[in-house]
Amino acid sequence: FSPTNDRVIQIAAMVLPHASSGARADAVYDEVTDMSGQDYFNAFVKPQGARISSTIEGLTGISQKFIDEEGMAFSEAWKLFMTWIAECDGDDGGGIVLLAHNGKSFDFNFLQAELDRAQQGALSEQVDCLVDTLHVLRDPSLWDGSLPSSLERPESFSLPFLAKYVTKKAPTNSHNALFDVMALAEVLESPGLRQLWRYVANRKQFRIER
């Protein structure tokens, strides 16, 4: 897939819980975080000058008929997304960190390409920083067995594999953006990773230079 030739058809996001005040990297957490009450965003985008192929429909479950009925222009979806972000932003002064799994190679480049087409500016000017959770979760420190709740290093770091490996259940509707967001949230907030991944993510923040 190419951000030059292909288009965004869905924007989805979820607010992750803040780390507990005073939480330690070596603390042990064995309770599963309930993500059902977390605020989320979901919008479908009608790509201009492009149609949804059978391959994409098979991957995402999103058809051209559905997009024709439910989709909106990217500029409208992005405006709604930024409004949602502003409403979610708390008073802790922490800023907005946008996470995506394989985001450095895929999601963030696609978003930036759409922003360029819509003349909406740079992605890195609209959020404080970006984090690719693929690079975060590949970090050996997350799987070194130092905590009782730690898991062994997985064989694969694809999101469907990680979701099944960490949560012990297969992800639902993989490659649909909202369900991928939910699966990633459950991985990051699982007992063995909940506090540790944030320390790694702080070292791996980046911005898209234009």
C-alpha positions as CSV (number, residue, x, y, z in Angstrom):
1,F,0.0,0.0,0.0
2,S,1.2,3.5,-0.9
3,P,0.2,6.8,0.7
4,T,0.7,8.4,-2.7
5,N,-1.7,6.0,-4.6
6,D,-4.0,4.8,-1.8
7,R,-6.4,6.6,0.5
8,V,-7.5,6.6,4.2
9,I,-11.0,5.2,4.6
10,Q,-11.3,5.2,8.4
11,I,-10.0,7.2,11.3
12,A,-10.3,5.6,14.7
13,A,-8.7,6.3,18.1
14,M,-9.1,5.6,21.8
15,V,-8.0,7.4,24.9
16,L,-5.7,5.3,27.0
17,P,-5.9,5.5,30.8
18,H,-3.3,7.7,32.4
19,A,-0.5,5.9,34.3
20,S,-1.3,5.8,38.0
21,S,0.3,8.6,40.0
22,G,3.6,7.4,41.5
23,A,3.5,4.1,39.6
24,R,6.9,2.4,39.5
25,A,8.4,0.5,36.5
26,D,9.0,-2.5,38.7
27,A,5.5,-2.6,40.2
28,V,3.4,-5.8,39.7
29,Y,-0.1,-5.4,38.2
30,D,-2.2,-8.5,37.8
31,E,-5.6,-7.1,37.1
32,V,-6.9,-6.6,33.6
33,T,-7.7,-3.0,32.8
34,D,-11.4,-2.5,31.8
35,M,-11.3,-0.7,28.5
36,S,-15.1,-0.7,27.9
37,G,-15.6,2.7,29.4
38,Q,-12.8,4.5,27.5
39,D,-13.7,7.3,25.1
40,Y,-13.1,6.5,21.4
41,F,-13.4,8.1,18.0
42,N,-14.5,6.5,14.8
43,A,-15.2,8.1,11.4
44,F,-15.4,6.7,7.9
45,V,-13.8,8.6,5.0
46,K,-15.0,8.7,1.4
47,P,-11.9,8.7,-0.7
48,Q,-11.9,11.3,-3.5
49,G,-11.1,9.8,-6.9
50,A,-10.8,6.3,-5.7
51,R,-13.0,3.3,-5.0
52,I,-12.6,0.5,-2.4
53,S,-11.2,-2.7,-4.0
54,S,-12.4,-6.2,-3.2
55,T,-9.0,-6.7,-1.5
56,I,-9.6,-3.8,0.9
57,E,-13.2,-4.9,1.5
58,G,-11.9,-8.4,2.4
59,L,-9.3,-7.0,4.8
60,T,-11.5,-4.4,6.6
61,G,-15.1,-5.5,6.0
62,I,-15.7,-2.0,4.7
63,S,-17.5,-1.9,1.3
64,Q,-17.9,0.9,-1.3
65,K,-21.7,0.8,-0.7
66,F,-21.1,1.4,3.1
67,I,-18.6,4.2,2.4
68,D,-21.0,5.9,0.0
69,E,-23.7,5.9,2.7
70,E,-21.6,6.6,5.8
71,G,-18.4,8.2,4.6
72,M,-17.4,11.9,4.7
73,A,-14.6,13.9,3.2
74,F,-11.3,13.6,4.9
75,S,-11.2,17.2,5.8
76,E,-14.5,16.9,7.6
77,A,-13.4,13.7,9.4
78,W,-10.2,15.3,10.5
79,K,-11.9,18.3,11.8
80,L,-14.2,16.1,13.9
81,F,-11.1,14.1,15.1
82,M,-9.2,17.2,16.2
83,T,-12.3,18.5,18.0
84,W,-12.6,15.2,19.8
85,I,-8.9,15.3,20.7
86,A,-9.3,18.8,22.1
87,E,-12.3,17.7,24.2
88,C,-10.3,14.7,25.5
89,D,-7.2,16.7,26.4
90,G,-7.0,16.9,30.2
91,D,-5.5,19.5,32.5
92,D,-2.4,17.5,33.4
93,G,-0.3,19.4,30.8
94,G,0.9,16.1,29.3
95,G,0.0,16.9,25.7
96,I,-1.3,14.7,23.0
97,V,0.6,11.6,22.0
98,L,-0.6,9.7,19.0
99,L,0.1,6.0,19.0
100,A,-0.2,3.5,16.1
101,H,1.2,0.0,15.6
102,N,3.6,0.2,12.6
103,G,2.6,3.9,12.5
104,K,6.1,5.0,11.4
105,S,5.9,3.0,8.2
106,F,2.2,3.1,7.6
107,D,-0.5,5.1,9.5
108,F,1.3,8.4,10.1
109,N,2.5,8.6,6.5
110,F,-1.0,7.9,5.2
111,L,-2.4,10.6,7.5
112,Q,0.2,13.1,6.4
113,A,-0.5,12.4,2.7
114,E,-4.2,13.1,3.3
115,L,-3.5,16.2,5.3
116,D,-1.3,17.4,2.4
117,R,-4.1,16.8,-0.1
118,A,-6.6,18.6,2.1
119,Q,-4.1,21.4,2.8
120,Q,-4.5,20.8,6.6
121,G,-0.9,21.2,7.6
122,A,1.6,18.9,9.2
123,L,0.6,16.1,11.5
124,S,3.4,16.9,13.9
125,E,2.1,20.4,14.2
126,Q,-1.3,19.1,15.4
127,V,-0.2,16.6,18.1
128,D,2.7,16.9,20.5
129,C,4.5,13.7,19.4
130,L,4.1,10.3,17.6
131,V,4.9,6.8,18.9
132,D,5.1,3.6,16.9
133,T,4.1,0.8,19.2
134,L,5.7,-1.8,16.9
135,H,9.1,-0.3,17.9
136,V,8.0,0.0,21.5
137,L,6.9,-3.6,21.8
138,R,10.0,-4.9,20.1
139,D,12.1,-3.5,22.9
140,P,13.8,-6.4,24.8
141,S,13.2,-4.7,28.2
142,L,9.5,-5.5,28.0
143,W,10.1,-9.2,27.8
144,D,13.2,-9.8,30.0
145,G,11.2,-11.7,32.7
146,S,12.1,-9.2,35.4
147,L,8.5,-9.1,36.7
148,P,6.3,-12.0,37.8
149,S,3.7,-10.8,35.2
150,S,6.2,-10.6,32.4
151,L,5.8,-12.8,29.3
152,E,8.4,-14.4,27.2
153,R,9.4,-12.5,24.0
154,P,6.7,-13.3,21.3
155,E,7.6,-14.9,18.0
156,S,5.9,-12.2,16.1
157,F,5.0,-8.5,16.7
158,S,2.1,-8.2,14.3
159,L,-0.9,-6.8,16.1
160,P,-3.2,-9.9,15.6
161,F,-0.4,-12.2,17.0
162,L,0.3,-9.9,19.9
163,A,-3.3,-9.5,20.8
164,K,-3.8,-13.3,20.9
165,Y,-0.5,-13.9,22.7
166,V,-1.0,-11.2,25.4
167,T,-4.7,-11.3,26.0
168,K,-5.3,-15.0,25.2
169,K,-8.0,-14.2,22.8
170,A,-8.1,-13.6,19.0
171,P,-8.7,-10.0,17.9
172,T,-12.1,-9.3,16.4
173,N,-12.3,-7.9,12.8
174,S,-8.6,-7.4,12.4
175,H,-7.6,-4.5,10.0
176,N,-10.7,-2.5,10.8
177,A,-9.2,0.6,12.4
178,L,-11.5,0.7,15.4
179,F,-11.1,-2.9,16.3
180,D,-7.3,-2.6,15.8
181,V,-7.3,0.3,18.2
182,M,-9.2,-1.7,20.8
183,A,-6.8,-4.7,20.3
184,L,-3.7,-2.5,20.7
185,A,-5.2,-0.8,23.8
186,E,-5.8,-4.2,25.4
187,V,-2.2,-5.3,24.6
188,L,-0.7,-2.1,26.1
189,E,-2.9,-2.2,29.2
190,S,-2.4,-5.9,29.9
191,P,-0.9,-6.7,33.3
192,G,2.6,-7.5,32.1
193,L,3.0,-4.4,30.0
194,R,0.7,-1.7,31.5
195,Q,3.4,0.4,33.3
196,L,6.5,-0.7,31.4
197,W,5.6,0.3,27.9
198,R,5.3,4.0,28.7
199,Y,8.9,4.1,29.9
200,V,10.0,2.7,26.5
201,A,7.6,4.9,24.6
202,N,9.1,8.0,26.2
203,R,12.4,7.1,24.5
204,K,10.9,6.4,21.1
205,Q,8.8,9.5,20.5
206,F,9.3,11.2,17.2
207,R,7.9,13.8,14.8
208,I,7.5,13.7,11.0
209,E,10.0,16.1,9.5
210,R,8.7,17.9,6.3
